[in-house]
């Protein structure tokens, strides 16, 4: 198998042997892959390949191999790196970790690849990162076949009511709270959910979207904590995280 100049982003890298690297990458046509970059960390005239093989930089890569792990043969820049700092950097790491945890290898997601690039651009320049993260999370669930309606009761098929309260169920989506037996479960205000369905994340909808997406993703992430979320907590105890 030989693939030439595939649009790619590096999600994660780690040293391998003396001068090589193991790369987890997200490609436009092949999906998520593992590549070994032989000699990728070796110093060379004009700079090492490691300077290119960084997260948040659009690349064109070529690789070959029949095994699960392919061999990187060429890498070229496909654009300027996106400079993410502070909370935006941790948000970018969070998005990368979601892809690594939830995408199967060799499973193409071209629409999600395009959305990923758009999300990185938003994280680099948008005034608030919440909307970019929530949109990415929801579309990630949709791309994996786990989407649900934000404006329709999954049990009755009726439109949500602004004054209603709703629970999230993985099999049904959002369903209206029924009586005291449901009080112990997380509940979401209908007005906030309808605002989210229209792409509005101001006011109470901001925290509602964060709680709902965290609950929906947790079903598929399992019990292992997200390392990016832990890193953010260590880095800053002040303010509200977008993750």
C-alpha positions, 0 to 999 in steps of 0.5 A, spaced: 500 500 500 502 506 497 499 513 499 502 519 496 501 526 499 495 525 503 492 531 507 493 530 514 494 532 521 498 529 527 494 528 533 499 525 537 507 523 537 511 519 541 519 518 541 521 511 538 528 508 538 534 513 538 531 518 532 524 515 530 517 517 532 510 513 532 505 518 530 497 518 530 495 522 525 488 523 522 488 523 514 482 526 509 481 519 505 484 514 510 481 516 517 486 515 523 492 511 522 499 510 526 505 511 522 512 510 524 517 516 522 524 513 521 529 518 523 524 523 524 527 526 530 534 526 527 537 533 526 538 534 518 541 540 514 535 545 514 531 542 520 529 536 522 522 533 520 520 533 527 519 541 526 513 539 521 510 533 525 507 537 530 499 538 532 495 543 529 499 544 522 496 542 516 500 537 512 501 532 506 504 526 508 506 520 504 506 513 507 507 505 505 506 498 508 501 493 509 502 492 516 497 496 521 502 501 522 505 504 516 511 507 514 512 515 513 516 516 507 514 524 505 512 530 509 510 537 506 507 543 509 500 544 507 499 551 510 501 555 516 501 552 523 495 554 527 498 557 534 493 555 540 495 558 547 492 557 554 485 554 554 485 554 546 491 549 546 488 545 551 481 545 547 485 543 541 489 537 545 482 535 547 479 535 540 485 531 538 484 526 544 477 525 542 479 523 535 484 518 538 479 515 543 473 514 538 475 513 531 477 506 529 483 506 525 482 506 517 475 508 517 475 514 513 471 520 515 472 526 510 466 530 513 469 530 520 476 531 517 473 538 514 470 540 520 476 538 524 480 543 520 474 548 521 474 547 528 482 548 529 481 555 525 475 557 530 480 555 536 485 560 533 481 566 532 474 566 535 472 570 541 469 564 545 471 557 544 465 554 547 461 554 540 466 551 536 467 545 541 460 543 542 459 543 534 465 539 534 462 534 539 455 534 536 458 532 529 463 527 532 457 523 535 453 524 528 459 522 524 460 515 529 452 514 528 450 516 535 447 523 533 440 525 537 435 531 535 436 537 540 429 539 538 425 533 538 423 528 544 426 521 542 420 518 546 414 521 543 416 525 537 414 531 539 417 538 539 421 540 546 417 545 550 421 551 553 418 550 560 419 542 559 425 538 562 429 533 559 433 527 560 438 524 555 438 517 554 443 513 549 438 509 545 432 514 545 436 521 545 432 527 549 426 525 553 421 529 557 422 528 565 416 524 568 415 524 575 419 524 581 423 517 579 427 521 574 429 527 579 436 523 580 438 523 573 441 530 569 436 534 566 436 539 561 431 545 560 427 545 554 429 553 552 436 551 553 436 545 548 432 549 543 437 555 543 442 549 542 438 547 536 438 553 533 446 554 534 445 559 540 450 558 546 449 564 550 447 564 557 444 558 560 445 554 554 452 555 554 453 551 561 447 546 558 451 544 552 457 543 556 453 538 561 449 535 555 455 533 551 459 531 556 454 526 558 453 524 551 460 523 550 461 519 556 457 513 554 462 512 548 469 514 552 468 509 558 471 510 565 478 512 563 479 520 564 481 524 558 488 526 559 487 533 556 482 535 561 486 533 567 492 537 564 487 543 563 485 542 571 492 542 573 494 548 569 488 553 571 484 553 577 481 559 575 475 560 571 470 555 567 473 550 562 470 549 556 471 542 556 
